[in-house]
Amino acid sequence: METAATPNGHGTALEDDRRRLWSAMGRGALHRCPACGRGALFRAYLKPAEACAACGEALFHQRADDAPPYVTIFVVGHLIVAAAVGVDLAYAWPLWLHAAVWAPLTVALSLGLLPVAKGALIGLQWALRMHGFGHGPEEAEVRPAVARVGAAAEARPTARHPF
């Protein structure tokens, strides 16, 4: 078994080839770098850091997009609806009490779960080597390529559709 340290200073070369999915997702859910678990994943509420301050892992590759809100809505919706129906069947609260309890709870759970879902998704992407997290020699820096594609798209005339 090879024991040499990887270029980013964590783990062994063998461990770097096998990224552990649940470990990376757990670290991301805890707002930590999916690679080392020491550095902060976010520099703001939902804004990922460009790179990990502890190990130097580039994090700007992530493409979470709309998945974290969908996961959050799915989980919070199931929890709140099940709790509201259960409480209504057991205690028959008036509607104003339901609104006063479940609306703020829904907002609080959504705001709390959203960065957890985004962090776990970034960890998933890192573990599966998606969106530039692969570190292979064939992978180039993503941002300059995106800038070239964006500039080419802006220079191209757009066709008008009759619809």
C-alpha positions as CSV (number, residue, x, y, z in Angstrom):
1,M,0.0,0.0,0.0
2,E,1.4,3.4,-1.0
3,T,1.8,5.9,1.8
4,A,3.1,9.0,0.0
5,A,1.3,12.2,0.7
6,T,-0.8,13.7,-2.1
7,P,0.0,17.0,-3.6
8,N,-2.6,18.8,-1.5
9,G,-1.2,17.4,1.7
10,H,-4.0,15.1,2.9
11,G,-4.3,11.3,2.8
12,T,-2.3,8.9,0.7
13,A,-2.2,8.7,-3.0
14,L,-4.2,5.5,-2.8
15,E,-6.9,7.2,-0.7
16,D,-7.0,10.2,-3.1
17,D,-7.9,7.8,-5.9
18,R,-10.9,6.4,-3.9
19,R,-12.9,9.4,-2.6
20,R,-15.3,8.2,0.0
21,L,-18.8,9.4,-0.9
22,W,-20.5,9.4,2.5
23,S,-17.5,11.0,4.2
24,A,-17.3,13.8,1.6
25,M,-21.1,14.4,1.8
26,G,-21.0,14.5,5.6
27,R,-18.1,17.0,5.6
28,G,-20.0,19.1,3.1
29,A,-23.2,18.9,5.2
30,L,-21.1,20.2,8.2
31,H,-20.0,23.1,6.0
32,R,-16.4,21.8,5.8
33,C,-14.1,21.1,2.8
34,P,-15.1,17.7,1.3
35,A,-11.4,16.8,0.8
36,C,-9.9,17.5,4.2
37,G,-12.8,18.3,6.5
38,R,-10.8,21.2,8.1
39,G,-11.4,24.2,6.0
40,A,-14.6,26.1,5.6
41,L,-16.7,25.2,2.6
42,F,-18.7,28.5,2.5
43,R,-17.4,32.1,2.7
44,A,-21.0,33.4,3.2
45,Y,-24.4,31.8,3.9
46,L,-24.6,29.9,0.5
47,K,-21.5,31.2,-1.3
48,P,-18.8,28.5,-1.6
49,A,-15.2,29.5,-1.0
50,E,-12.9,29.6,-4.1
51,A,-10.6,27.1,-2.4
52,C,-10.1,25.4,0.9
53,A,-7.9,27.5,3.3
54,A,-6.6,24.3,4.9
55,C,-5.7,22.1,2.0
56,G,-6.0,24.3,-1.1
57,E,-8.6,22.2,-2.8
58,A,-10.3,24.3,-5.5
59,L,-14.0,24.5,-4.7
60,F,-15.2,26.9,-7.4
61,H,-16.0,24.0,-9.7
62,Q,-19.2,23.2,-7.9
63,R,-22.4,23.4,-9.8
64,A,-25.1,22.9,-7.2
65,D,-27.6,25.1,-9.1
66,D,-31.2,24.3,-8.1
67,A,-30.7,20.9,-6.4
68,P,-30.3,22.2,-2.8
69,P,-33.6,24.1,-2.9
70,Y,-35.4,21.0,-4.3
71,V,-33.9,18.7,-1.6
72,T,-34.8,21.3,1.1
73,I,-38.4,21.7,-0.2
74,F,-38.8,17.9,-0.4
75,V,-37.5,17.2,3.2
76,V,-39.1,20.2,4.9
77,G,-42.4,19.7,3.1
78,H,-42.6,16.1,4.2
79,L,-41.7,16.9,7.8
80,I,-44.1,19.9,8.1
81,V,-47.1,18.2,6.4
82,A,-46.7,15.0,8.4
83,A,-46.4,17.0,11.7
84,A,-49.3,19.3,10.8
85,V,-51.6,16.4,9.9
86,G,-50.6,14.5,13.0
87,V,-51.2,17.4,15.3
88,D,-54.5,18.2,13.6
89,L,-55.7,14.6,14.0
90,A,-54.5,14.4,17.7
91,Y,-55.4,17.9,19.0
92,A,-57.7,19.6,16.4
93,W,-56.0,23.0,16.6
94,P,-57.8,26.0,15.2
95,L,-56.5,27.2,11.8
96,W,-54.9,30.4,13.2
97,L,-52.8,28.3,15.5
98,H,-51.7,26.0,12.7
99,A,-50.6,29.1,10.7
100,A,-48.8,30.6,13.7
101,V,-46.8,27.5,14.4
102,W,-46.2,25.9,11.0
103,A,-45.3,29.0,8.9
104,P,-42.4,30.1,11.0
105,L,-41.2,26.6,11.5
106,T,-41.2,26.0,7.8
107,V,-39.1,29.1,7.2
108,A,-36.7,28.2,10.0
109,L,-36.2,24.6,8.8
110,S,-35.8,25.7,5.2
111,L,-33.1,28.3,6.1
112,G,-31.3,25.8,8.3
113,L,-31.4,22.9,5.9
114,L,-30.5,24.8,2.7
115,P,-26.8,25.2,3.4
116,V,-26.6,21.6,4.7
117,A,-28.1,20.3,1.4
118,K,-25.8,22.5,-0.7
119,G,-22.7,21.4,1.3
120,A,-23.7,17.7,0.9
121,L,-24.3,18.2,-2.8
122,I,-20.8,19.8,-3.2
123,G,-19.3,16.9,-1.3
124,L,-21.2,14.5,-3.6
125,Q,-19.8,16.3,-6.7
126,W,-16.3,16.2,-5.2
127,A,-16.5,12.5,-4.4
128,L,-17.7,11.6,-7.8
129,R,-15.2,13.9,-9.6
130,M,-17.9,15.9,-11.3
131,H,-17.6,19.4,-12.8
132,G,-13.8,19.8,-12.7
133,F,-13.2,18.1,-9.3
134,G,-11.4,15.2,-11.0
135,H,-7.8,16.6,-10.9
136,G,-6.9,14.6,-14.0
137,P,-4.0,15.8,-16.2
138,E,-6.5,16.2,-19.1
139,E,-8.6,18.6,-17.1
140,A,-7.8,22.3,-17.7
141,E,-8.8,25.3,-15.7
142,V,-12.6,25.7,-16.1
143,R,-13.0,29.4,-15.7
144,P,-11.0,30.5,-18.8
145,A,-12.8,28.0,-20.9
146,V,-16.2,29.2,-19.7
147,A,-15.1,32.8,-20.4
148,R,-14.1,31.9,-24.0
149,V,-17.4,30.1,-24.6
150,G,-19.4,33.1,-23.1
151,A,-17.5,35.6,-25.3
152,A,-18.1,33.5,-28.4
153,A,-21.8,33.2,-27.6
154,E,-22.1,37.0,-27.2
155,A,-20.3,37.6,-30.5
156,R,-22.6,35.3,-32.4
157,P,-25.8,36.9,-33.8
158,T,-29.0,35.4,-32.5
159,A,-31.7,34.2,-34.9
160,R,-35.2,35.5,-34.5
161,H,-37.9,32.9,-34.2
162,P,-41.4,33.6,-35.5
163,F,-42.9,32.3,-32.2
